[in-house]
Amino acid sequence: MMQGASSENLPYSDPEVSAVLKGLITDKTLQDLVGAWTHPTLMALLPPVVRALVRRSLRKRLAMVHSIAGFQAVVRDYVEQLVASTLDELTISGLDDLDPSQGYLFLSNHRDIACDSMFLNLLRHRAQLKTVFIAVGDNLIQQRFATDLMRLNKSFFINRTGENPRSVYKDLVMSSTFIQSRIDQGDSIWLAQSEGRAKNAIDETDASVLKMLQLSDRKMPLADKIRALNIVPMCLSYEFDPLDVEKARELRAIEETGSYQKAPGEDLKNMAIGMSGYKGRVQLSLGQPLLDEFEDLAAVAAEVDRQILAGTQLFPINHWAVSVLHPGFSHPLHENVADLEQIAYFKQRLSRCEAEAQPFWLSIYANPALRVFNTNSP
């Protein structure tokens, strides 16, 4: 739940960086997390020693960082290492078609808590473009160190779960105003098309997200507001999802009981798994800015959905999942997987999932392909 004043939901500014980093270096929870990642065996035997090593390393690495740009330069080194160890390929299309002097609102499908925006930022950084500001749900405000790291990385929190409706509305107006002001200044924003990740890989724009974007200029005609936001639909396609088993379990629970109750800290745990897990190939596809004379939000959502679906990249596992769920399935774009080594790997991944949840696991990979096939029916 959101706590404190609305300003605490916004990214940190350069004058705040040094003090925030000083607090992070001495944060025991962060030390334990980094220590478990860098020295897992020693951490289990001598936690105080590892904490001291982590503290010294962080202090040395961050000693000369006094700005957001400086912090992100340090983060980029870690992200490059993470990409090299968990991806086979990271590509982007459509970036060269956008004006680098303009700010855009990248309205994106949502697969991974941290990696979706992280990959966009890395690819923009490689292209010597400014990194984006990142809209984050307030469900991730669980650990102070994680909140601080996200705010240092140009994230801002959108209040959706507060108990006071007036306070929630005020914070939503603040978020809408912040987004528009940054775009007007030539900065870009990453925002998920709906609240939370699409666990079933069916990407649909939530009208409430579009309504929030209107709050900063409620009297402005819709088409004018959409143009002012400079919305560009963005599609992320992951070959493999490190959280496919966890998502399948959640989908099964919802199917059988109607709901799923997250355990304390589950989002942060999933963030770590998503970042460190193998993803194969990842493709980002940027669409065209929304410039039409939209009459209502349904038309805006439909165009965002259309462009995201058009940007979907299919991989062999998507085709294989369709064949397993629907034996004999035929479509001009459907490709039967014949590579026995590939099939063996797919089956090995599937076997990690309990039998009752395996149909949901398969649907996670099949749904993108089925939606593409349905749109391109002969």
Buried (B, 14 or more C-beta within 10 A) or exposed (E): EBEEEBEEBBBBEEEBBEEBBEEBBEBEEBBBBBBBEEBEEBBEEBBEEBBEBBBEBBEEBBEEBBEBEBBBEBBBEEBEEBBEEBBEEBEBBBBEEBEEEEBBBBBBBBBBBBBBBBBBBBBBBEEEBBBBBBBBBBBBBEBEBBBBBBBBBBBBBBBBEBEEEEEBBBBBBBBBEBBBEBBEEEBBBBBBBBBEBBBBBEBBBBBEBBEBBBBBBEEBEBBEBBBBBBBBBBBBBBBBBBBBBBBBBBBBBBEEEEEBEEEEEBBBBBBBBBBEBEBBBBBBBBBEBBEEEBEEBEBBBBBBBEBBBBBBBBBBBBBBBBBBBEEEBEBEEBBEBEEEEBBEBBEEBBEEBEEEBBBBBBBBBBBBBBBBBEEEEE
